[in-house]
Amino acid sequence: MSIDREGVRAPYLQLADILRTRIQTGEIPTGRKLPSQMELEQEFDLSRNTIKKALDVLKAEDLIETAPGRGLFVKNSKAE
């Protein structure tokens, strides 16, 4: 998946959609660390601010959590 820079939807929302799909399909399993902000910047050619906004969306949705000094991880679903 890639970011549609000509699209109507903001790039940070597109990135949040891509990461959400990766989490929901198990491509990034529960308990696993997400790619670093730098890795996401390189993969999607987006600014650090755009990456942060996308990650903030996923935090607000309670899909990911910060482990201080370790990074961002996929949270366990409430159904598990």
ROPASE-99917 format. One line per 10 residues: number of its first residue (from 1); their letters; for each residue x, y negated, z of N, C-alpha, C, CB. Coordinates in steps of 0.02 Angstrom, whole numbers, always signed. Glycine has a CB too. Layout:
% ROPASE-99917
NUM	a	X Y Z X Y Z X Y Z X Y Z; ... $
//
This chain:
% ROPASE-99917
1	msidregvra	+42 +59 +0 +0 +0 +0 +44 -62 +0 -48 +0 +61; +19 -114 -30 +57 -176 -32 +10 -234 -17 +92 -185 -100; +40 -291 -6 +4 -352 +9 -14 -387 -57 +45 -400 +54; -78 -404 -64 -101 -441 -124 -95 -515 -109 -176 -421 -142; -42 -545 -134 -29 -616 -120 -78 -663 -155 +42 -634 -140; -112 -637 -206 -162 -678 -242 -232 -667 -214 -160 -661 -317; -239 -620 -168 -304 -603 -141 -333 -656 -95 -300 -538 -104; -397 -648 -81 -432 -695 -39 -415 -684 +35 -508 -689 -50; -405 -621 +53 -391 -603 +123 -320 -622 +142 -402 -526 +135; -312 -652 +200 -247 -675 +224 -198 -616 +229 -254 -710 +293 $
11	pylqladilr	-134 -628 +213 -84 -574 +216 -80 -540 +284 -16 -601 +197; -86 -577 +339 -81 -545 +404 -139 -497 +416 -79 -598 +459; -198 -513 +390 -255 -467 +396 -246 -406 +352 -320 -503 +378; -217 -415 +293 -202 -358 +250 -153 -311 +283 -175 -382 +182; -101 -340 +314 -51 -299 +349 -83 -262 +408 +7 -342 +373; -125 -297 +445 -160 -265 +501 -202 -206 +475 -206 -316 +538; -235 -215 +418 -274 -161 +387 -230 -101 +370 -311 -186 +324; -172 -114 +340 -126 -61 +320 -102 -23 +382 -65 -90 +281; -80 -59 +433 -55 -26 +494 -111 +12 +529 -24 -77 +541; -172 -17 +531 -229 +16 +562 -243 +83 +527 -292 -29 +560 $
21	triqtgeipt	-241 +82 +460 -252 +143 +422 -198 +195 +437 -253 +127 +346; -136 +173 +442 -81 +219 +458 -91 +251 +526 -13 +182 +455; -117 +212 +573 -131 +238 +641 -190 +287 +639 -145 +179 +690; -244 +267 +606 -305 +308 +605 -295 +373 +567 -361 +269 +573; -252 +374 +517 -240 +435 +479 -186 +479 +510 -221 +418 +408; -154 +454 +562 -101 +492 +595 -33 +484 +564 -120 +564 +595; -27 +441 +513 +39 +429 +484 +86 +400 +537 +34 +380 +423; +57 +358 +581 +93 +336 +641 +54 +366 +700 +99 +255 +646; +76 +423 +727 +37 +458 +778 +33 +422 +845 +66 +526 +788; -16 +441 +884 -25 +416 +952 +40 +426 +991 -84 +452 +987 $
31	grklpsqmel	+59 +373 +1027 +119 +376 +1068 +183 +360 +1030 +126 +443 +1098; +179 +355 +965 +238 +341 +924 +252 +266 +921 +229 +368 +853; +314 +251 +912 +336 +181 +905 +320 +157 +835 +411 +173 +921; +296 +95 +830 +285 +64 +765 +352 +41 +736 +236 +4 +770; +355 +32 +671 +416 +3 +642 +429 -65 +674 +410 -4 +565; +492 -84 +679 +510 -149 +708 +484 -205 +664 +586 -155 +718; +481 -265 +693 +459 -323 +654 +506 -332 +594 +458 -387 +698; +570 -322 +604 +617 -330 +549 +604 -279 +493 +690 -322 +575; +590 -217 +512 +574 -166 +462 +510 -184 +424 +565 -97 +496; +460 -209 +459 +398 -229 +426 +410 -289 +380 +344 -246 +478 $
41	eqefdlsrnt	+452 -336 +402 +469 -394 +360 +499 -370 +294 +518 -441 +396; +545 -323 +299 +579 -297 +239 +532 -256 +196 +639 -256 +259; +491 -214 +226 +445 -172 +187 +394 -212 +149 +411 -123 +233; +367 -264 +181 +312 -301 +151 +331 -371 +126 +256 -308 +201; +394 -391 +137 +418 -457 +116 +373 -512 +144 +421 -461 +40; +364 -510 +210 +322 -559 +244 +364 -593 +298 +259 -526 +275; +342 -651 +320 +378 -688 +371 +366 -657 +440 +356 -762 +372; +411 -672 +486 +405 -647 +554 +339 -669 +586 +465 -671 +597; +318 -731 +572 +256 -756 +600 +196 -717 +574 +248 -831 +582; +196 -700 +510 +142 -661 +480 +139 -591 +511 +150 -656 +404 $
51	ikkaldvlka	+197 -560 +521 +201 -495 +553 +173 -499 +624 +274 -468 +554; +193 -549 +661 +170 -558 +730 +95 -565 +733 +204 -619 +762; +66 -605 +687 -6 -614 +687 -42 -548 +673 -26 -666 +634; -16 -507 +628 -46 -442 +613 -43 -397 +675 -10 -409 +553; +14 -397 +708 +21 -356 +768 -25 -380 +824 +94 -356 +792; -34 -446 +829 -81 -473 +879 -152 -450 +866 -78 -550 +878; -171 -443 +803 -238 -417 +786 -245 -346 +813 -249 -419 +709; -194 -304 +802 -197 -235 +825 -195 -230 +901 -139 -195 +795; -159 -275 +933 -160 -276 +1007 -230 -295 +1032 -108 -326 +1034; -261 -344 +1000 -328 -366 +1020 -379 -309 +1010 -349 -427 +979 $
61	edlietapgr	-367 -266 +962 -411 -209 +949 -394 -150 +994 -405 -187 +876; -343 -159 +1037 -322 -108 +1085 -295 -45 +1051 -379 -90 +1130; -264 -54 +992 -235 +3 +956 -161 +12 +972 -243 -7 +882; -127 -43 +991 -56 -39 +1006 -42 -74 +1071 -14 -70 +949; +15 -58 +1101 +36 -90 +1163 +111 -101 +1162 +15 -47 +1225; +132 -150 +1201 +203 -167 +1206 +234 -129 +1264 +213 -243 +1215; +291 -99 +1252 +331 -69 +1305 +393 -114 +1310 +351 +7 +1290; +395 -158 +1361 +449 -206 +1366 +518 -174 +1358 +446 -243 +1432; +557 -203 +1313 +624 -179 +1300 +627 -118 +1254 +657 -163 +1364; +569 -91 +1235 +567 -30 +1194 +532 -41 +1127 +534 +26 +1231 $
71	glfvknskae	+483 -86 +1125 +447 -99 +1063 +373 -91 +1070 +473 -53 +1009; +340 -83 +1012 +267 -74 +1009 +251 -2 +994 +236 -121 +956; +200 +23 +1029 +181 +93 +1023 +106 +100 +1010 +201 +133 +1086; +87 +153 +976 +16 +168 +965 -12 +193 +1032 +6 +222 +908; -67 +163 +1052 -99 +182 +1115 -137 +247 +1107 -146 +127 +1140; -144 +283 +1162 -186 +342 +1162 -258 +320 +1153 -177 +384 +1228; -295 +355 +1112 -366 +337 +1103 -404 +356 +1165 -396 +373 +1041; -459 +321 +1176 -499 +333 +1236 -533 +402 +1233 -551 +278 +1243; -538 +431 +1173 -570 +496 +1165 -524 +553 +1185 -592 +505 +1093; -460 +540 +1190 -413 +594 +1206 -410 +607 +1280 -343 +578 +1180 $
//
